[in-house]
Amino acid sequence: MTTAWLLLILAGLFEVGWAVGLKFTHGFTRLLPSIWVIFSNIAILYLLAQAQRTLPMTLSYAVWMGIGAAGTVAVGAFFLHETLSPAGWFFLALLVFSLVGLKAWG
């Protein structure tokens, strides 16, 4: 796996951290979660820009968003006890398989 892919995966993980952190800011009334959200957004922009120096924009953006979406749903379901229907789990799995397909054949 190349450095660009590692940067892209890290950007996706920061995307999950940003989305989950946003829930804990309570409308930006809590300082530490708010700082985390701002830091995460800066990190996302930097990491995604660095990854796109090597990877195609279309591929990197789709993979980054997919990691963020799938990761946020997984964190919500497993750690925040948010419910997801069986159809929701199916489509989440479909998203993950799509990301693997983009990586393998993109």
Secondary structure as UniProt FT lines:
FT   HELIX           3..24
FT   TURN            25..29
FT   HELIX           31..51
FT   TURN            52..54
FT   HELIX           57..78
FT   HELIX           86..105
//
